[in-house]
């Protein structure tokens, strides 16, 4: 059996108006085709074209996560300011004990906040790549 050549040897010259080209280009940009010629060829030959789409529910989730990240930053800043102020009262014995236990809780809180931030960042990067 002879192998069929898959090289494209025939040219098709096509003239479009600016509006037609703009429409074709907009649709091409929404597809996963690497070149506009691939997109046009698939359309002309009535082959399936895979289109990109944005998941609106995931967009809403990303917006909520961004707000959550901002709130976590604010909580961490407020907590840090409170502990700094308590450090100035270190000469009183009761506050010394509170500061020591609070420092341990602060480390746990900040570790949790950092994990949440990393998770949000990973989700954002994955979403922006799609």
N, CA, C and O atoms as a DFTB+ gen file, in Angstrom:
520 C
 N C O
     1  1       0.829      -1.199       0.000
     2  2       0.000       0.000       0.000
     3  2       0.860       1.243       0.000
     4  3       1.877       1.326       0.688
     5  1       0.434       2.185      -0.772
     6  2       1.140       3.444      -0.859
     7  2       0.670       4.391       0.238
     8  3      -0.529       4.503       0.492
     9  1       1.607       5.070       0.887
    10  2       1.222       6.049       1.907
    11  2       0.757       7.324       1.228
    12  3       1.382       7.810       0.286
    13  1      -0.344       7.854       1.720
    14  2      -0.832       9.104       1.148
    15  2      -0.085      10.273       1.775
    16  3       0.157      10.297       2.982
    17  1       0.268      11.219       0.956
    18  2       0.972      12.394       1.431
    19  2      -0.003      13.328       2.139
    20  3      -1.086      13.616       1.628
    21  1       0.392      13.796       3.317
    22  2      -0.475      14.710       4.064
    23  2      -0.049      16.164       3.875
    24  3      -0.581      17.067       4.520
    25  1       0.917      16.376       2.984
    26  2       1.326      17.750       2.710
    27  2       0.213      18.453       1.942
    28  3      -0.401      17.880       1.041
    29  1      -0.024      19.659       2.304
    30  2      -1.049      20.449       1.616
    31  2      -0.388      21.137       0.427
    32  3       0.501      21.972       0.590
    33  1      -0.835      20.774      -0.756
    34  2      -0.212      21.300      -1.972
    35  2      -1.110      22.243      -2.740
    36  3      -0.665      22.839      -3.721
    37  1      -2.351      22.402      -2.336
    38  2      -3.292      23.267      -3.044
    39  2      -3.547      24.532      -2.234
    40  3      -3.667      24.496      -1.009
    41  1      -3.624      25.636      -2.941
    42  2      -3.880      26.926      -2.311
    43  2      -5.320      27.340      -2.563
    44  3      -5.879      27.092      -3.631
    45  1      -5.905      27.973      -1.560
    46  2      -7.227      28.566      -1.715
    47  2      -7.078      30.025      -1.283
    48  3      -6.848      30.318      -0.110
    49  1      -7.211      30.923      -2.240
    50  2      -7.106      32.342      -1.925
    51  2      -8.502      32.859      -1.630
    52  3      -9.440      32.620      -2.390
    53  1      -8.628      33.558      -0.538
    54  2      -9.934      34.011      -0.088
    55  2      -9.812      35.463       0.348
    56  3      -8.938      35.817       1.139
    57  1     -10.686      36.284      -0.170
    58  2     -10.690      37.704       0.214
    59  2     -11.872      37.951       1.139
    60  3     -12.978      37.465       0.900
    61  1     -11.624      38.711       2.198
    62  2     -12.651      39.021       3.186
    63  2     -12.715      40.522       3.398
    64  3     -11.736      41.237       3.184
    65  1     -13.878      40.988       3.820
    66  2     -13.983      42.384       4.242
    67  2     -13.358      42.492       5.634
    68  3     -13.085      41.485       6.287
    69  1     -13.141      43.711       6.065
    70  2     -12.574      43.926       7.400
    71  2     -13.490      43.327       8.462
    72  3     -13.018      42.701       9.411
    73  1     -14.790      43.517       8.305
    74  2     -15.754      42.998       9.275
    75  2     -15.735      41.465       9.303
    76  3     -15.772      40.855      10.371
    77  1     -15.676      40.854       8.110
    78  2     -15.638      39.394       8.037
    79  2     -14.368      38.842       8.691
    80  3     -14.404      37.855       9.426
    81  1     -13.244      39.507       8.401
    82  2     -11.982      39.061       8.991
    83  2     -12.008      39.216      10.513
    84  3     -11.578      38.325      11.246
    85  1     -12.521      40.368      10.978
    86  2     -12.609      40.588      12.427
    87  2     -13.460      39.525      13.097
    88  3     -13.100      39.033      14.166
    89  1     -14.576      39.162      12.493
    90  2     -15.449      38.121      13.037
    91  2     -14.724      36.778      13.062
    92  3     -14.774      36.057      14.058
    93  1     -14.049      36.446      11.960
    94  2     -13.288      35.204      11.888
    95  2     -12.187      35.191      12.947
    96  3     -11.973      34.176      13.611
    97  1     -11.499      36.300      13.101
    98  2     -10.391      36.378      14.058
    99  2     -10.897      36.262      15.502
   100  3     -10.264      35.596      16.321
   101  1     -12.025      36.900      15.821
   102  2     -12.591      36.804      17.168
   103  2     -12.958      35.365      17.495
   104  3     -12.699      34.887      18.599
   105  1     -13.557      34.682      16.536
   106  2     -13.914      33.276      16.760
   107  2     -12.667      32.411      16.888
   108  3     -12.620      31.486      17.699
   109  1     -11.655      32.724      16.076
   110  2     -10.380      31.987      16.160
   111  2      -9.765      32.138      17.541
   112  3      -9.276      31.159      18.105
   113  1      -9.777      33.339      18.096
   114  2      -9.186      33.596      19.411
   115  2      -9.899      32.825      20.514
   116  3      -9.293      32.498      21.534
   117  1     -11.174      32.533      20.316
   118  2     -11.939      31.776      21.311
   119  2     -11.731      30.267      21.170
   120  3     -12.197      29.487      22.001
   121  1     -11.022      29.864      20.104
   122  2     -10.803      28.437      19.873
   123  2      -9.442      28.014      20.419
   124  3      -8.652      28.836      20.886
   125  1      -9.195      26.716      20.347
   126  2      -7.892      26.194      20.780
   127  2      -6.950      25.975      19.603
   128  3      -5.860      25.432      19.779
   129  1      -7.354      26.388      18.407
   130  2      -6.513      26.225      17.214
   131  2      -5.271      27.109      17.330
   132  3      -5.365      28.268      17.733
   133  1      -4.102      26.558      16.975
   134  2      -2.875      27.359      17.092
   135  2      -2.729      28.426      16.007
   136  3      -2.073      29.446      16.221
   137  1      -3.344      28.192      14.837
   138  2      -3.221      29.137      13.719
   139  2      -4.601      29.415      13.135
   140  3      -5.501      28.576      13.184
   141  1      -4.738      30.611      12.585
   142  2      -6.025      30.986      11.987
   143  2      -6.314      30.118      10.760
   144  3      -7.478      29.859      10.453
   145  1      -5.273      29.665      10.056
   146  2      -5.495      28.798       8.900
   147  2      -6.077      27.451       9.339
   148  3      -6.934      26.898       8.649
   149  1      -5.626      26.922      10.470
   150  2      -6.200      25.676      10.996
   151  2      -7.675      25.863      11.329
   152  3      -8.512      25.010      11.033
   153  1      -7.971      26.998      11.952
   154  2      -9.358      27.291      12.321
   155  2     -10.237      27.400      11.072
   156  3     -11.324      26.824      11.021
   157  1      -9.766      28.135      10.076
   158  2     -10.547      28.313       8.841
   159  2     -10.716      26.977       8.110
   160  3     -11.795      26.679       7.599
   161  1      -9.646      26.174       8.064
   162  2      -9.708      24.875       7.390
   163  2     -10.738      23.974       8.066
   164  3     -11.537      23.337       7.380
   165  1     -10.735      23.909       9.383
   166  2     -11.699      23.073      10.107
   167  2     -13.132      23.532       9.846
   168  3     -14.034      22.710       9.684
   169  1     -13.333      24.841       9.808
   170  2     -14.679      25.351       9.530
   171  2     -15.111      25.025       8.103
   172  3     -16.246      24.604       7.883
   173  1     -14.225      25.213       7.139
   174  2     -14.560      24.937       5.735
   175  2     -14.858      23.458       5.505
   176  3     -15.743      23.111       4.722
   177  1     -14.115      22.592       6.190
   178  2     -14.287      21.150       6.012
   179  2     -15.296      20.558       6.998
   180  3     -15.455      19.340       7.076
   181  1     -15.961      21.409       7.731
   182  2     -16.995      21.033       8.697
   183  2     -16.485      20.026       9.721
   184  3     -17.178      19.073      10.077
   185  1     -15.279      20.252      10.180
   186  2     -14.708      19.429      11.252
   187  2     -14.974      20.125      12.579
   188  3     -15.159      21.342      12.612
   189  1     -14.995      19.375      13.662
   190  2     -15.259      20.005      14.959
   191  2     -14.130      20.933      15.391
   192  3     -12.951      20.644      15.188
   193  1     -14.517      22.051      15.989
   194  2     -13.564      23.032      16.503
   195  2     -13.788      23.127      18.004
   196  3     -14.908      23.361      18.458
   197  1     -12.729      22.947      18.766
   198  2     -12.829      23.033      20.223
   199  2     -12.704      24.500      20.617
   200  3     -11.744      25.179      20.253
   201  1     -13.689      24.969      21.363
   202  2     -13.699      26.373      21.787
   203  2     -13.336      26.474      23.262
   204  3     -13.653      25.591      24.060
   205  1     -12.670      27.557      23.604
   206  2     -12.369      27.841      25.008
   207  2     -13.606      28.459      25.634
   208  3     -14.385      29.133      24.960
   209  1     -13.779      28.229      26.912
   210  2     -14.871      28.890      27.605
   211  2     -14.452      29.173      29.036
   212  3     -13.566      28.516      29.583
   213  1     -15.102      30.160      29.629
   214  2     -14.840      30.526      31.023
   215  2     -16.010      30.033      31.849
   216  3     -17.171      30.203      31.478
   217  1     -15.689      29.430      32.958
   218  2     -16.700      28.938      33.871
   219  2     -17.075      30.084      34.804
   220  3     -16.272      30.489      35.645
   221  1     -18.300      30.612      34.659
   222  2     -18.718      31.777      35.440
   223  2     -18.769      31.473      36.932
   224  3     -18.463      32.343      37.748
   225  1     -19.148      30.265      37.298
   226  2     -19.198      29.927      38.715
   227  2     -17.789      29.912      39.299
   228  3     -17.588      30.301      40.449
   229  1     -16.813      29.464      38.508
   230  2     -15.434      29.476      38.986
   231  2     -14.909      30.903      39.065
   232  3     -14.123      31.220      39.957
   233  1     -15.331      31.768      38.148
   234  2     -14.958      33.180      38.227
   235  2     -15.472      33.796      39.529
   236  3     -14.759      34.550      40.191
   237  1     -16.718      33.468      39.891
   238  2     -17.293      33.981      41.143
   239  2     -16.511      33.448      42.332
   240  3     -16.259      34.178      43.291
   241  1     -16.124      32.172      42.274
   242  2     -15.329      31.582      43.349
   243  2     -13.995      32.298      43.489
   244  3     -13.560      32.588      44.603
   245  1     -13.352      32.581      42.381
   246  2     -12.061      33.280      42.420
   247  2     -12.218      34.656      43.065
   248  3     -11.366      35.070      43.851
   249  1     -13.294      35.362      42.742
   250  2     -13.524      36.681      43.339
   251  2     -13.703      36.559      44.851
   252  3     -13.172      37.377      45.603
   253  1     -14.444      35.550      45.304
   254  2     -14.632      35.326      46.739
   255  2     -13.309      34.992      47.414
   256  3     -13.034      35.464      48.517
   257  1     -12.488      34.179      46.754
   258  2     -11.196      33.816      47.327
   259  2     -10.268      35.024      47.430
   260  3      -9.491      35.136      48.378
   261  1     -10.349      35.917      46.461
   262  2      -9.533      37.133      46.514
   263  2      -9.948      37.983      47.709
   264  3      -9.098      38.516      48.422
   265  1     -11.267      38.108      47.929
   266  2     -11.747      38.858      49.094
   267  2     -11.313      38.181      50.393
   268  3     -10.930      38.852      51.352
   269  1     -11.374      36.857      50.420
   270  2     -10.955      36.108      51.609
   271  2      -9.486      36.342      51.899
   272  3      -9.101      36.512      53.056
   273  1      -8.657      36.353      50.857
   274  2      -7.234      36.587      51.043
   275  2      -6.994      37.976      51.642
   276  3      -6.154      38.131      52.529
   277  1      -7.720      38.976      51.166
   278  2      -7.581      40.336      51.704
   279  2      -7.985      40.386      53.178
   280  3      -7.316      41.019      53.994
   281  1      -9.088      39.712      53.505
   282  2      -9.533      39.687      54.899
   283  2      -8.530      38.971      55.784
   284  3      -8.272      39.411      56.904
   285  1      -7.959      37.873      55.301
   286  2      -6.945      37.155      56.080
   287  2      -5.723      38.032      56.333
   288  3      -5.155      38.019      57.425
   289  1      -5.325      38.788      55.321
   290  2      -4.199      39.714      55.517
   291  2      -4.521      40.746      56.589
   292  3      -3.681      41.050      57.436
   293  1      -5.741      41.285      56.553
   294  2      -6.145      42.283      57.551
   295  2      -6.176      41.679      58.943
   296  3      -5.730      42.311      59.900
   297  1      -6.702      40.453      59.073
   298  2      -6.746      39.785      60.381
   299  2      -5.333      39.568      60.908
   300  3      -5.054      39.816      62.081
   301  1      -4.449      39.106      60.038
   302  2      -3.062      38.893      60.453
   303  2      -2.390      40.179      60.898
   304  3      -1.654      40.184      61.884
   305  1      -2.635      41.272      60.181
   306  2      -2.046      42.564      60.553
   307  2      -2.583      43.045      61.897
   308  3      -1.821      43.506      62.746
   309  1      -3.896      42.936      62.088
   310  2      -4.485      43.358      63.365
   311  2      -3.945      42.533      64.529
   312  3      -3.634      43.071      65.591
   313  1      -3.837      41.240      64.323
   314  2      -3.314      40.353      65.356
   315  2      -1.875      40.728      65.700
   316  3      -1.500      40.771      66.872
   317  1      -1.090      40.994      64.692
   318  2       0.310      41.378      64.896
   319  2       0.418      42.688      65.676
   320  3       1.263      42.811      66.563
   321  1      -0.424      43.659      65.354
   322  2      -0.404      44.933      66.067
   323  2      -0.790      44.759      67.534
   324  3      -0.204      45.394      68.411
   325  1      -1.777      43.898      67.803
   326  2      -2.203      43.661      69.183
   327  2      -1.082      43.024      69.988
   328  3      -0.849      43.402      71.136
   329  1      -0.397      42.074      69.405
   330  2       0.702      41.404      70.113
   331  2       1.851      42.376      70.346
   332  3       2.478      42.342      71.405
   333  1       2.138      43.243      69.378
   334  2       3.197      44.242      69.560
   335  2       2.880      45.158      70.743
   336  3       3.752      45.478      71.551
   337  1       1.623      45.570      70.825
   338  2       1.220      46.444      71.916
   339  2       1.340      45.721      73.251
   340  3       1.772      46.321      74.236
   341  1       0.971      44.461      73.304
   342  2       1.083      43.690      74.543
   343  2       2.540      43.466      74.942
   344  3       2.845      43.336      76.127
   345  1       3.436      43.420      73.965
   346  2       4.855      43.263      74.282
   347  2       5.380      44.466      75.069
   348  3       6.332      44.321      75.837
   349  1       4.800      45.615      74.901
   350  2       5.238      46.795      75.657
   351  2       4.832      46.683      77.130
   352  3       5.401      47.368      77.980
   353  1       3.863      45.833      77.434
   354  2       3.406      45.633      78.806
   355  2       4.069      44.425      79.452
   356  3       3.505      43.841      80.377
   357  1       5.246      44.040      78.989
   358  2       5.898      42.809      79.425
   359  2       6.329      42.822      80.898
   360  3       6.627      41.757      81.438
   361  1       6.373      43.970      81.564
   362  2       6.814      43.984      82.955
   363  2       5.760      43.409      83.903
   364  3       6.111      43.041      85.024
   365  1       4.531      43.317      83.524
   366  2       3.496      42.738      84.370
   367  2       3.488      41.231      84.134
   368  3       3.445      40.786      82.987
   369  1       3.529      40.435      85.212
   370  2       3.663      38.988      85.122
   371  2       2.516      38.322      84.356
   372  3       2.755      37.389      83.589
   373  1       1.294      38.778      84.546
   374  2       0.143      38.163      83.875
   375  2       0.249      38.313      82.354
   376  3      -0.094      37.408      81.593
   377  1       0.727      39.466      81.947
   378  2       0.851      39.694      80.517
   379  2       1.987      38.868      79.909
   380  3       1.918      38.473      78.746
   381  1       3.029      38.610      80.700
   382  2       4.125      37.781      80.195
   383  2       3.612      36.386      79.828
   384  3       3.920      35.853      78.762
   385  1       2.826      35.816      80.732
   386  2       2.282      34.490      80.468
   387  2       1.367      34.523      79.232
   388  3       1.434      33.644      78.374
   389  1       0.523      35.542      79.162
   390  2      -0.388      35.667      78.019
   391  2       0.388      35.800      76.710
   392  3       0.012      35.215      75.695
   393  1       1.457      36.564      76.742
   394  2       2.255      36.792      75.538
   395  2       2.891      35.493      75.062
   396  3       2.910      35.205      73.866
   397  1       3.409      34.715      76.001
   398  2       4.055      33.461      75.614
   399  2       3.049      32.510      74.966
   400  3       3.323      31.945      73.907
   401  1       1.896      32.333      75.590
   402  2       0.887      31.436      75.008
   403  2       0.333      32.012      73.705
   404  3       0.024      31.272      72.771
   405  1       0.213      33.316      73.653
   406  2      -0.313      33.960      72.460
   407  2       0.647      33.818      71.279
   408  3       0.211      33.708      70.133
   409  1       1.946      33.822      71.555
   410  2       2.936      33.656      70.488
   411  2       2.793      32.278      69.832
   412  3       2.919      32.147      68.615
   413  1       2.535      31.273      70.635
   414  2       2.331      29.931      70.081
   415  2       1.076      29.895      69.203
   416  3       1.090      29.325      68.112
   417  1       0.015      30.496      69.680
   418  2      -1.227      30.553      68.906
   419  2      -1.031      31.369      67.627
   420  3      -1.597      31.062      66.578
   421  1      -0.220      32.408      67.745
   422  2       0.055      33.259      66.583
   423  2       0.766      32.463      65.492
   424  3       0.443      32.606      64.313
   425  1       1.730      31.628      65.875
   426  2       2.448      30.819      64.889
   427  2       1.498      29.850      64.185
   428  3       1.576      29.670      62.970
   429  1       0.605      29.229      64.952
   430  2      -0.364      28.314      64.360
   431  2      -1.284      29.067      63.395
   432  3      -1.553      28.593      62.291
   433  1      -1.762      30.237      63.816
   434  2      -2.638      31.045      62.970
   435  2      -1.933      31.456      61.682
   436  3      -2.506      31.333      60.599
   437  1      -0.721      31.931      61.785
   438  2       0.015      32.392      60.606
   439  2       0.344      31.235      59.668
   440  3       0.341      31.407      58.449
   441  1       0.628      30.059      60.226
   442  2       0.855      28.889      59.366
   443  2      -0.419      28.553      58.584
   444  3      -0.370      28.251      57.391
   445  1      -1.551      28.611      59.276
   446  2      -2.826      28.338      58.607
   447  2      -3.100      29.379      57.524
   448  3      -3.525      29.035      56.421
   449  1      -2.859      30.631      57.834
   450  2      -3.078      31.707      56.855
   451  2      -2.168      31.515      55.650
   452  3      -2.608      31.693      54.514
   453  1      -0.915      31.157      55.873
   454  2       0.018      30.940      54.763
   455  2      -0.430      29.765      53.888
   456  3      -0.319      29.828      52.663
   457  1      -0.933      28.702      54.508
   458  2      -1.422      27.563      53.730
   459  2      -2.626      27.968      52.878
   460  3      -2.730      27.575      51.717
   461  1      -3.527      28.752      53.457
   462  2      -4.697      29.219      52.708
   463  2      -4.259      30.105      51.555
   464  3      -4.780      29.982      50.446
   465  1      -3.306      30.998      51.805
   466  2      -2.810      31.878      50.738
   467  2      -2.192      31.072      49.597
   468  3      -2.432      31.360      48.425
   469  1      -1.390      30.052      49.951
   470  2      -0.762      29.228      48.916
   471  2      -1.815      28.481      48.103
   472  3      -1.707      28.370      46.882
   473  1      -2.817      27.979      48.780
   474  2      -3.883      27.254      48.087
   475  2      -4.643      28.181      47.139
   476  3      -4.950      27.809      46.007
   477  1      -4.941      29.382      47.610
   478  2      -5.632      30.358      46.769
   479  2      -4.760      30.728      45.574
   480  3      -5.259      30.845      44.455
   481  1      -3.472      30.912      45.801
   482  2      -2.553      31.255      44.715
   483  2      -2.496      30.136      43.677
   484  3      -2.505      30.405      42.476
   485  1      -2.435      28.878      44.136
   486  2      -2.413      27.743      43.215
   487  2      -3.690      27.682      42.379
   488  3      -3.636      27.453      41.170
   489  1      -4.838      27.888      43.027
   490  2      -6.104      27.887      42.293
   491  2      -6.136      29.007      41.262
   492  3      -6.585      28.808      40.134
   493  1      -5.659      30.177      41.652
   494  2      -5.643      31.314      40.730
   495  2      -4.759      31.024      39.516
   496  3      -5.155      31.283      38.380
   497  1      -3.573      30.491      39.758
   498  2      -2.659      30.196      38.651
   499  2      -3.245      29.144      37.715
   500  3      -3.160      29.273      36.494
   501  1      -3.837      28.107      38.293
   502  2      -4.449      27.068      37.455
   503  2      -5.576      27.654      36.615
   504  3      -5.711      27.333      35.435
   505  1      -6.383      28.512      37.226
   506  2      -7.514      29.083      36.503
   507  2      -7.051      30.005      35.396
   508  3      -7.604      29.987      34.296
   509  1      -6.031      30.816      35.679
   510  2      -5.551      31.763      34.679
   511  2      -4.881      31.072      33.496
   512  3      -4.815      31.641      32.406
   513  1      -4.383      29.855      33.696
   514  2      -3.764      29.109      32.605
   515  2      -4.799      28.501      31.678
   516  3      -4.494      28.211      30.521
   517  1      -6.024      28.301      32.166
   518  2      -7.031      27.655      31.313
   519  2      -7.706      28.637      30.389
   520  3      -8.576      28.252      29.609
